Amino acid sequence: MHSFGYRLNALLTLGVTTLALMCAMASFSDNFNHPSPSANVQVMNVNWFQKQSSGNDEVSLTLKISADLQSTFTWNTKQVFAFLAAEYETPGNSLNQISLWDSIIPSKERAKFTIHTKNKYRLIDQGSNLRGKEFNLTLHWHVMPKTGKMFADKIVMTGYRLPVDYR
Ligand SMILES: *[C@@H]1O[C@H](CO)[C@@H](O)[C@H](O)[C@H]1NC(C)=O
């Protein structure tokens, strides 16, 4: 006869092993989810555009952000962190990336949305490079799983341009 303690130990070992296996499977199954998110961002208004006394350009935009990130959610998804970045080139830097807006999306139901918003974070250039500047708006997202590794991807939207004159 095995003692009670021995059997409890065996049961616990089985439990932990099963849990570990389930976590591994959950994480592994994420590899078979091929999400097809979509995004569309319109610059609705340039609220103002100035050269600061420091000499840096700053612009305030009103954006209409539409996105459908529902397909990034699986049963193993805890939440999705999304952020919209303005990306542009300057003589000094091949890639300047400035986050304009971000959000933590807690559920699949909330992953399809349209919002009107001013840029939440300031769009300031380290110099006066923004006049007439062509830029991309890139929606980045990080899928945070309940277990397993994080996934990140993005949609690049091209063809935006800032005004030539301050206003
Ligand atoms: C915008 O994105 C396109 C495609 O990824 C890229 O070729 C281009 O260099 C980008 N433009 C700017 C201004 O960053």
PDBQT file of the ligand as one rigid body, heavy atoms in Angstrom, charges set to zero:
ROOT
HETATM    1  C1  LIG A 201       7.152  54.594 -45.665  1.00  0.00    +0.000 C 
HETATM    2  O1  LIG A 201       7.036  53.205 -45.783  1.00  0.00    +0.000 OA
HETATM    3  C2  LIG A 201       7.494  52.695 -47.002  1.00  0.00    +0.000 C 
HETATM    4  C3  LIG A 201       7.109  51.231 -47.065  1.00  0.00    +0.000 C 
HETATM    5  O2  LIG A 201       7.505  50.551 -45.909  1.00  0.00    +0.000 OA
HETATM    6  C4  LIG A 201       8.984  52.922 -47.098  1.00  0.00    +0.000 C 
HETATM    7  O3  LIG A 201       9.480  52.420 -48.313  1.00  0.00    +0.000 OA
HETATM    8  C5  LIG A 201       9.264  54.408 -47.006  1.00  0.00    +0.000 C 
HETATM    9  O4  LIG A 201      10.634  54.628 -46.950  1.00  0.00    +0.000 OA
HETATM   10  C6  LIG A 201       8.609  54.982 -45.761  1.00  0.00    +0.000 C 
HETATM   11  N1  LIG A 201       8.694  56.424 -45.844  1.00  0.00    +0.000 N 
HETATM   12  C7  LIG A 201       9.172  57.160 -44.869  1.00  0.00    +0.000 C 
HETATM   13  C8  LIG A 201       9.120  58.625 -45.111  1.00  0.00    +0.000 C 
HETATM   14  O5  LIG A 201       9.609  56.685 -43.825  1.00  0.00    +0.000 OA
ENDROOT
TORSDOF 0
